[in-house]
Amino acid sequence: MYAHVAESASDILLASYDAVPYGGGAIAGTRPDYLAAAARLRGLTTPPIRGCRVLDLGCATGGNLLSMALSLPESNFVGIDLSPRQIASARNAAKTIGVSNVQFEAMSITDVDEELGTFDYIVSHGVYSWVPPRVQKALLEVCSKSLAPEGLAYVSYNTYPGWHARGLVRDMMLFHDRPELSPAARVQRARDLLKSVADGVPKSDQVYAAVLQEEIATLSEASETYFMHEELESENHPVYFIDFAQRAAATGLQYVSEVIPSLTDTQISGDLRATLRSWSADNLQYEQYFDFVRNRTFRRSLLCHAGRTVEVEPTAAGVPSMHLRARCFVDTDAPEAKQPDCTCSSTRARPHCHSTRCSRRAEPDSAAPTPFPPTRSPTRCCAVRSLG
């Protein structure tokens, strides 16, 4: 099908990321406090955030791991990546900003062994779907063997059914691609192809035209590096959630939840949820039905060791062990703001908010200390709306 075929997947990937490094900054959903909060909502105990050990499989130029190392100076971080150029960039950045609690190693995921030790949190963002099957297997094995007993692993990956449509568009771009061109020229060539094909689709084929237009819109503002490594890379293997979960189970891991809740998920009716549950033998089947309803293209899954008791729905039991954080502004028109004893009727935003109504994210108690004075009543700042 493709106009060019990769002879050695690992060599092609190494050359690709050395030629066009995949930069990036902080990814909030991979932070250990986020992972711990998501796990506690499913009834799990989690390793303390302060003093934890974190492993990043496929750390690229280190931006994400460095942001964690800066905010958690008492913890230890290790990042590995196949590309020596990306690791060199990460090391230079660490030296420049003076971070000493992080180390970067140029190595394959398949070469990770017990010498690196065990980790409380293992993260791998944007790697699983973009490596050959043998590396996918090794990635899950590392998560299992190197994870502390109460540790948590984060793995992101492209998913079906959503990627069936996206894969169709990717296939035509790969066929049209010319690897000998510069990255900028390759990206522009792909964009030109999509526009030409979309413009030429007969009006009678509205479904196909809609698929192309949606993909054009999705990629219209994508960076050159994203376009290269997401759409034009030799490796991109979406997977059904149920297959990923079963592969994880084969290595001794089990699915916990998605790290970042989706607004779309909350819009699914209770009746439909109940129907999906009635069709499902277990929570994994339920999640797969959910993906069919959502046409999901991407997941950020949280894993733990098999055998631990995991709640299938979020539970409030873990909330008292967390702090709450929010980005808020004062709503002077709210009825609560007009109460005589309300102290937040100022038109200026309050520096702190105590209301559970505006909590944006729950953080484990081992994260940074709460900025909220504990003696203040949570009912005194109720005229505040969340921006998050």
Secondary structure, DSSP 4 states (H G I P E B T S, - for coil): --SS--S-HHHHHHHHHHHS-------GGGSHHHHHHHHHTTT-----STT-EEEEET-TTSHHHHHHHHH-TTSEEEEEES-HHHHHHHHHHHHHHT--SEEEEE--GGG--GGG--EEEEEE-S-GGGS-HHHHHHHHHHHHHSEEEEEEEEEEEEEETHHHHHHHHHHHHHHH--TTS-HHHHHHHHHHHHHHHHHHS-TT-HHHHHHHHHHHHHHTT--HHHHHHHHS-S----EEHHHHHHHHHHTTEEEEEESS--HHHHTS-HHHHHHHHHH-SSHHHHHHHHHHHHT--EEEEEEEETTS---SS--GGGGGGEEEE--EEE-TTSGGGGSTT-S--SSSPPS----GGG--EEEETTSSPP-S-TTS-TTTT-SEEE--
